[in-house]
């Protein structure tokens, strides 16, 4: 059961169902924008939660098709509610374990907002659902990259977000799966602050060449959002 549900309005026609256990934050908006799927792309969003990253990509980029893969049944049910409330035919939530998930049709783009904390690190979560979302107890970044290897077409992209301290793990996991890191961007509260998030793109079968993009600041330093965040949030 998903508990009490409310709907966050993303556009005139797209709504995201959320609950006390399954919500979304700034990182979902940043990942969807960083990934920037093309209209012809088939996209798979792993660890999709309530479906927010897929919904944002549909809102902002209108890819051909988006599948959201989520292990937790309660989060998956929210994604179904979002699909039905929004009347989307190009969004398909699937309740599955990404460690076993394989499709015959290969994706052009795979995105993932994975659990950030290694198992046994960080503060204890308040609930089992929160623990699964935040800690690598059901999947690791290595599992994510292996799932991407199985489900990406050759040359397809994997885009993930994570904490800066996990960058080494993200690079190692991608390379172990034959996915070459190609693009990196750091996210900061202001340009004077350390990074609190990284956005990393890799290509299956890509040649070594990593582009480090200009940093992104969430605020303008005076309490308001930066111009780039206003664009991403549609403010």
C-alpha positions in Angstrom: 0.0 0.0 0.0 1.3 3.5 -0.8 -0.4 5.4 2.1 -1.7 8.9 1.6 -1.1 10.1 -1.9 -0.9 13.6 -3.3 -0.2 14.9 -6.9 2.6 17.4 -7.8 1.7 19.3 -11.0 4.7 19.3 -13.4 2.8 20.9 -16.3 -0.7 21.6 -17.6 -1.2 17.9 -18.2 1.6 15.9 -16.3 1.2 15.0 -12.6 3.5 13.1 -10.3 2.0 11.1 -7.5 3.9 11.2 -4.2 3.6 9.8 -0.7 5.3 10.3 2.6 7.7 7.5 1.8 8.3 8.3 -1.9 8.9 11.9 -3.0 11.5 13.6 -5.2 14.0 16.4 -5.0 16.2 18.7 -7.0 18.4 15.8 -8.1 15.6 14.4 -10.3 15.2 17.7 -12.1 19.0 17.9 -12.6 19.3 14.3 -13.9 16.4 14.7 -16.4 17.9 18.0 -17.7 21.4 16.6 -17.9 20.2 13.5 -19.8 18.3 15.5 -22.5 16.9 12.6 -24.5 16.1 13.1 -28.2 12.6 12.8 -29.6 13.5 9.5 -31.3 15.0 8.0 -28.1 13.8 4.9 -26.3 14.6 5.6 -22.6 14.8 3.3 -19.5 14.9 4.9 -16.1 16.3 2.6 -13.4 15.5 3.1 -9.7 12.6 5.1 -11.0 10.7 5.6 -7.7 7.5 7.4 -8.3 8.5 7.9 -11.9 9.6 11.6 -11.6 12.7 11.5 -13.9 10.7 9.8 -16.7 7.9 12.2 -16.3 10.2 15.2 -16.4 11.9 13.9 -19.6 8.5 13.5 -21.2 7.5 17.0 -20.2 10.7 18.7 -21.4 12.0 16.5 -24.2 9.2 14.2 -25.4 11.2 11.1 -26.2 9.6 8.3 -28.1 9.1 6.0 -25.2 10.1 5.8 -21.5 10.1 2.7 -19.2 10.5 3.2 -15.5 12.0 0.2 -13.6 11.4 0.2 -9.8 11.9 -2.5 -7.2 9.6 -1.2 -4.5 5.9 -2.0 -5.1 4.6 1.1 -3.3 6.7 3.4 -5.4 5.8 1.5 -8.6 2.1 2.0 -7.7 2.7 5.8 -7.5 4.2 5.7 -11.0 1.1 4.0 -12.3 -1.1 6.6 -10.7 1.0 9.3 -12.4 0.7 7.6 -15.7 -3.1 7.3 -15.4 -3.6 10.8 -14.0 -1.5 12.3 -16.8 -3.0 10.1 -19.6 0.4 9.1 -20.9 0.7 6.3 -23.5 4.5 6.7 -23.8 5.4 6.0 -20.2 5.5 2.4 -18.9 6.2 1.7 -15.2 7.6 -1.8 -14.5 7.9 -3.4 -11.1 11.2 -5.3 -11.4 14.6 -5.9 -9.9 17.2 -4.1 -12.1 19.7 -6.9 -11.3 17.5 -9.2 -13.3 15.9 -6.8 -15.7 16.6 -7.4 -19.4 14.7 -6.3 -22.5 15.1 -7.6 -26.0 14.8 -4.1 -27.4 17.9 -2.0 -26.5 17.6 1.5 -25.2 19.2 4.6 -26.6 19.4 6.2 -23.1 19.4 4.8 -19.6 19.1 7.1 -16.6 19.4 6.3 -12.9 19.2 8.2 -9.6 20.6 5.4 -7.5 21.0 4.9 -3.8 23.8 7.2 -2.8 25.1 5.6 0.4 27.3 2.5 0.5 25.8 -0.2 2.7 26.6 0.4 6.4 27.4 4.1 5.9 25.5 7.3 6.7 22.6 7.9 9.1 20.1 5.2 9.7 16.9 5.6 7.6 13.5 6.1 9.2 11.8 3.3 7.2 12.6 0.3 5.1 11.5 2.1 2.0 13.8 5.0 2.7 16.7 2.6 3.5 16.3 0.9 0.1 16.1 4.3 -1.7 19.2 5.8 0.1 21.5 2.8 0.8 22.9 0.2 -1.5 21.2 -2.7 0.2 19.2 -3.9 -2.8 21.5 -2.7 -5.6 24.9 -1.0 -6.0 26.2 1.4 -8.6 28.0 -1.7 -10.1 24.6 -3.4 -10.4 23.2 -0.3 -12.1 26.0 -0.2 -14.7 25.7 -3.9 -15.4 22.0 -3.5 -16.0 22.8 -0.6 -18.3 25.3 -2.8 -20.2 22.6 -5.5 -20.8 19.9 -3.0 -21.9 21.8 -0.3 -23.9 22.4 -0.4 -27.6 26.1 -0.1 -28.7 26.9 3.6 -28.4 23.9 4.2 -26.1 24.2 6.5 -23.1 24.0 6.0 -19.3 23.4 9.1 -17.2 23.6 8.9 -13.4 23.7 11.3 -10.5 25.4 10.7 -7.2 27.4 12.3 -4.4 30.9 13.6 -5.2 32.5 11.1 -2.9 31.1 8.3 -5.0 32.7 9.6 -8.3 35.5 7.0 -8.2 32.9 4.2 -7.7 30.8 5.5 -10.6 33.7 5.6 -13.0 35.0 2.2 -11.9 31.5 0.7 -12.3 31.0 2.2 -15.7 34.3 1.0 -17.0 33.8 -2.5 -15.6 30.6 -2.7 -17.6 32.3 -1.4 -20.8 30.7 2.0 -20.5 33.2 4.8 -21.0 32.7 8.0 -18.9 32.3 10.9 -21.4 30.8 13.9 -19.6 30.9 15.1 -16.0 29.2 18.1 -14.3 29.3 19.1 -10.7 26.4 20.8 -8.9 26.9 23.4 -6.1 24.7 25.4 -3.8 26.6 28.5 -4.9 29.8 28.8 -6.9 31.7 29.4 -3.6 30.5 26.0 -2.1 31.8 22.5 -2.6 29.9 20.2 -4.9 27.0 18.3 -3.4 26.1 16.3 -6.5 27.7 15.0 -9.6 26.1 14.2 -13.0 28.0 11.7 -15.1 27.4 10.3 -18.6 29.0 7.3 -20.2 28.7 5.6 -23.5 28.6 1.8 -24.1 31.7 1.0 -26.1 32.9 4.6 -26.2 36.5 5.6 -26.5 38.3 7.3 -23.6 37.7 11.0 -23.5 36.1 12.8 -20.6 34.6 16.3 -20.9 34.2 18.2 -17.7 31.5 20.8 -18.1 31.1 24.1 -16.3 29.7 23.8 -12.8 26.1 24.4 -12.1 25.0 26.6 -9.1 21.6 26.0 -7.7 21.3 29.5 -6.1 22.5 33.0 -7.2 24.3 33.6 -3.9 21.6 36.0 -2.6 18.9 33.5 -1.6 17.2 33.1 -5.0 17.6 30.4 -7.7 20.2 30.8 -10.4 19.1 31.5 -13.9 19.9 28.0 -14.9 17.8 26.5 -12.1 14.9 28.8 -13.0 15.0 27.3 -16.5 15.2 23.7 -15.2 12.4 24.3 -12.7 10.4 26.3 -15.3 10.1 29.3 -13.0 
